[in-house]
Amino acid sequence: MTPQTIGLGAWRLASGLTLPDLRVAYVQFGRLNSRADNAVLVTHGYTSGPSMLTPGHHTAEGSWAPLLGPGRPLDPERHFVVCSNMLGSSFGTTGPNTVRADSGRPWGGDFPRIELSDIVGVQHALLERLGVRRLKAVVGPSYGGWQAFQWAVQYPNQVDAVGAVCSGPTHPPGLSAQAHRERFAACDDWHGGDFYAHGGMRRTLQALRWQTMQDYGLERLYTDRYPDPAERKRRLQAQCDQWAERFDPHSMIVLADAAERFDLRERLGEIRCRLWLAVCTTDRIFPPDADVAARLQALTIPVRHQVIDSPYGHMASGVEWRQIEEPMRWLIDGAP
């Protein structure tokens, strides 16, 4: 499905700076009911977008297309399902690759600092524009899980449940916007961050994506699916190429910078809705965390803490959709 785009006008960020013409890209499935309370917001990962609900699409954060459809947990016959590209990303919502009206050039490195609260605030404004009064759930993998947690504390009276898969209430160790800056700055195609006028950074992004897919477990998945090494390499390379054509390095910096300041571990007690957190035994990004598990067990709200047994690491958020299907139904519908 091709994303739609809606304009929200001038947007004031938590920093006090204003984006002059905020636009948000999103996909929607199903219809809003007469009470405007059957919406489910699906939030995507760090380097993916609304295409995570598109059949046949595999991103590092996993595809949730099998979970969408009649009779599925994300049921468009009962739910109004919305997935928007987050603020600062590269897939249609205002971000570093957006061309500025005042200069005719992309924002690039001049894109202002944002927070998780800004990302969620934009989603809230989009849903209001779509007529949504209350959310049945906010749920997402990886970076999308952070957004779900943020919803629970930022708009506690407007959401019934939040869920995070292969994620957690804070960022993983080692996440660094500065590390991204330094890595890109060392590349010949960076050109001081103004690579747009010099053909982009496709080779650098291809290499980065290849490493990311190994870290996330995609190589293991493709080894199981494509035993022939030549075919496996070709398909992995195609995934790298497709992503490198579309994603903006400045988005990686902007979103990593926002994530570095995200930590809700001390605010978990503020959550008043159903909560589901799923982690994977082999996830190198978000391994099972005994401290987080204990904090969740101490809460008085309905909580499910799930450990997915899978060899696919961070990719388990999508590959192991069968293991998260029942908990997602519990999250959205409150079924026992």
C-alpha positions in Angstrom: 0.0 0.0 0.0 1.3 3.4 -0.9 1.5 5.8 2.1 -0.7 8.8 2.3 0.7 12.2 3.4 -1.0 14.8 5.5 0.2 18.3 6.5 0.1 19.4 10.1 1.4 22.9 9.5 4.1 24.6 11.7 5.2 22.2 14.5 6.9 23.3 17.7 9.5 20.8 19.0 10.4 20.1 22.6 13.6 22.0 22.0 11.6 25.2 21.3 12.5 25.2 17.6 9.7 25.0 15.0 9.5 23.0 11.8 7.7 25.3 9.4 5.7 22.7 7.4 5.4 19.3 9.0 4.2 16.5 6.8 3.4 12.9 8.0 3.3 9.8 5.8 1.1 6.9 7.0 -0.9 3.9 5.9 -4.3 2.9 7.3 -6.4 -0.2 7.2 -10.0 -0.7 8.2 -12.4 2.1 9.4 -12.8 4.1 12.5 -16.0 3.2 14.4 -18.7 5.6 15.5 -17.1 5.9 19.0 -13.7 6.6 17.4 -12.1 4.1 19.9 -11.1 1.1 17.8 -7.8 2.4 16.5 -4.5 0.5 16.8 -1.2 2.4 16.2 1.6 0.3 14.9 5.0 1.9 15.4 8.0 0.9 13.2 11.7 0.4 13.9 14.8 2.5 13.6 15.5 2.2 9.9 12.2 0.9 8.6 8.8 2.5 8.0 5.1 1.9 7.3 6.0 -0.9 4.8 6.4 -3.2 7.7 2.8 -4.0 7.1 3.3 -4.7 3.4 3.3 -8.4 2.4 6.7 -9.6 1.2 8.6 -6.8 2.8 11.5 -7.8 5.1 13.3 -5.1 7.1 15.9 -5.4 9.9 13.0 -4.8 12.3 10.8 -7.5 10.8 7.6 -7.5 8.8 4.3 -7.7 10.5 2.3 -8.3 7.4 1.2 -11.8 8.6 -0.4 -10.2 11.6 -2.6 -8.0 9.5 -5.9 -9.2 7.9 -9.3 -10.6 8.7 -9.2 -12.8 11.8 -5.6 -11.7 12.5 -4.5 -9.8 15.6 -4.5 -6.6 13.5 -8.0 -7.1 12.0 -9.1 -4.4 9.6 -12.7 -5.7 9.9 -12.7 -4.7 13.6 -9.8 -2.3 14.0 -8.7 1.0 12.4 -5.0 0.2 12.0 -2.6 3.1 11.4 1.2 3.0 10.9 2.9 6.3 10.3 6.5 7.1 9.4 8.1 8.6 12.4 9.3 12.2 12.6 13.0 12.4 11.4 12.8 9.2 9.4 13.3 8.9 5.6 10.0 7.4 4.3 7.7 10.4 3.7 7.5 12.2 7.1 9.5 15.4 7.5 13.1 14.6 8.2 16.6 15.4 7.1 16.0 14.5 3.5 13.0 16.8 3.3 13.6 19.8 0.9 13.2 23.1 2.7 11.0 25.7 1.1 13.3 28.5 2.1 16.4 27.1 0.4 15.3 24.5 -2.0 17.8 22.1 -0.4 17.4 19.2 2.1 17.6 19.9 5.8 20.6 17.5 6.1 22.7 18.1 9.1 20.7 21.2 10.0 17.6 19.2 10.9 16.8 20.1 14.5 17.2 17.8 17.5 14.1 15.8 18.4 13.0 13.7 21.3 10.8 10.6 21.6 8.2 12.9 23.0 8.3 14.8 19.6 7.9 11.6 17.6 4.9 10.5 19.7 3.4 14.0 19.8 3.3 14.0 16.0 1.6 10.6 16.0 -0.9 12.0 18.4 -1.7 15.0 16.2 -2.0 12.7 13.2 -4.5 10.5 14.9 -6.5 13.5 16.1 -6.6 14.7 12.5 -7.9 11.2 11.5 -10.7 11.5 14.1 -9.3 9.0 16.7 -10.3 9.7 20.3 -8.8 6.7 22.0 -6.4 3.9 21.1 -7.0 0.3 21.8 -3.3 -0.2 21.6 0.1 1.1 20.5 2.5 -1.7 19.5 5.7 -2.0 17.7 9.1 -3.7 17.4 12.5 -2.3 18.4 12.5 1.5 18.2 8.8 1.2 17.7 8.6 -0.4 21.2 10.2 2.8 22.7 7.4 4.8 21.1 4.8 2.5 22.6 6.3 3.0 26.1 6.5 6.7 25.5 2.8 6.8 24.6 2.0 5.1 27.9 3.5 8.0 29.9 2.8 10.9 27.6 -0.9 10.2 26.9 -1.9 7.8 29.7 -5.6 8.6 29.4 -5.9 7.9 25.7 -4.5 4.4 25.3 -5.7 1.1 26.6 -2.6 -1.0 26.0 1.0 -0.8 24.9 3.3 -3.5 23.5 7.0 -3.7 22.6 8.7 -6.6 20.8 12.5 -7.1 20.8 12.7 -3.8 22.6 12.6 -2.3 26.1 12.0 0.8 28.2 15.5 2.2 27.4 18.0 2.3 24.7 20.7 -0.5 24.4 24.3 0.1 25.4 26.5 1.4 22.6 23.9 3.4 20.7 25.6 6.6 19.8 24.7 9.4 17.4 28.3 10.7 17.6 29.6 7.3 16.5 27.4 7.5 13.4 28.7 11.0 12.7 32.3 10.0 13.0 31.8 6.9 10.8 30.1 8.9 8.1 32.6 11.8 8.3 35.3 9.3 7.6 33.7 8.3 4.3 34.8 10.0 1.0 31.2 10.4 -0.1 30.1 12.4 3.0 31.3 15.8 1.7 30.8 17.4 5.1 27.3 16.1 5.3 26.2 17.7 2.0 26.3 14.4 0.1 23.0 15.2 -1.7 24.8 17.2 -4.4 27.4 14.6 -4.9 25.4 11.5 -5.7 24.5 10.4 -2.2 26.1 7.7 0.0 24.9 4.5 -1.5 28.1 2.5 -1.1 28.5 3.5 2.5 24.9 2.7 3.3 25.1 -0.7 1.5 28.1 -1.7 3.7 26.4 -0.4 6.8 23.2 -2.3 6.0 25.1 -5.5 5.4 26.7 -5.3 8.9 23.3 -4.4 10.4 21.6 -7.4 8.9 24.3 -9.7 10.4 23.9 -8.1 13.8 20.1 -8.3 13.6 20.0 -12.0 12.6 18.9 -11.6 9.0 21.8 -13.6 7.6 20.8 -16.6 9.7 17.2 -16.2 8.4 18.4 -16.1 4.8 20.8 -19.1 5.4 17.8 -21.1 6.5 15.6 -19.9 3.6 18.2 -20.0 0.8 20.7 -22.9 1.2 22.5 -21.9 -2.0 25.2 -19.4 -1.1 25.1 -17.5 -4.4 21.3 -17.0 -4.2 21.5 -16.1 -0.5 24.2 -13.4 -1.2 22.2 -12.1 -4.2 19.0 -11.7 -2.1 20.9 -10.1 0.9 22.6 -7.7 -1.5 19.2 -6.8 -3.0 17.9 -6.0 0.5 21.0 -3.8 1.1 20.6 -2.0 -2.2 16.9 -1.3 -1.8 17.4 0.2 1.6 20.5 2.2 0.7 18.6 3.8 -2.2 16.0 5.3 0.2 17.4 5.9 3.7 19.2 9.1 4.7 22.3 8.9 6.9 21.3 12.1 8.7 18.1 10.2 9.8 20.3 7.6 11.5 22.0 10.4 13.4 18.9 12.3 14.4 17.0 9.2 15.5 20.0 7.8 17.4 20.4 11.1 19.2 16.8 11.0 20.3 17.2 7.4 21.5 20.2 8.2 23.6 18.1 10.3 25.9 15.3 7.7 26.1 15.0 5.9 29.5 11.7 5.2 31.1 12.8 2.5 33.6 12.1 4.8 36.5 8.7 5.8 35.1 7.3 2.3 34.6 5.1 2.8 37.7 3.3 5.6 35.8 1.9 3.2 33.3 -1.8 2.5 33.8 -2.7 0.4 30.8 -2.1 -3.3 29.8 1.6 -3.8 29.0 3.3 -6.5 26.9 7.0 -6.8 26.4 8.5 -9.6 24.3 12.3 -10.2 24.1 14.3 -12.9 22.3 16.8 -15.3 23.7 19.4 -14.6 21.0 18.8 -10.9 20.4 22.1 -9.1 20.6 20.4 -5.6 20.6 17.8 -6.3 23.4 18.8 -9.4 25.2 16.6 -10.6 28.1 17.1 -8.2 31.0 16.5 -9.5 34.5 16.2 -6.0 35.9 13.5 -5.0 33.5 11.7 -8.2 34.1 11.7 -7.6 37.8 10.5 -4.0 37.4 7.6 -5.3 35.2 6.6 -8.0 37.7 6.4 -5.3 40.4 3.8 -3.4 38.5 0.1 -3.6 39.5 -1.2 -3.4 36.0 -1.9 -6.4 33.7 1.5 -7.3 32.4 2.9 -10.0 30.1 6.6 -10.5 29.8 7.4 -12.9 27.1 10.7 -14.6 26.2 10.8 -15.7 22.6 12.9 -18.8 22.0 14.4 -18.3 18.6 17.7 -18.4 16.7 16.8 -15.3 14.7 17.9 -12.6 17.2 16.5 -9.2 16.6 14.7 -10.4 13.5 12.5 -12.6 15.7 10.2 -9.6 16.1 8.8 -10.4 12.6 10.0 -13.9 11.7 8.5 -15.4 14.9 5.1 -13.8 14.3 3.4 -17.0 15.3 4.9 -16.7 18.8 3.7 -13.2 19.3 0.2 -13.7 17.8 -1.6 -14.7 20.9 0.0 -12.1 23.2 -0.8 -9.5 20.7 -4.5 -10.5 20.7 -4.4 -10.3 24.5 -2.9 -6.8 24.3 -5.3 -5.4 21.8 -8.5 -7.1 22.8 -7.9 -7.8 26.5 -8.7 -11.5 26.0 -7.6 -13.8 28.8 
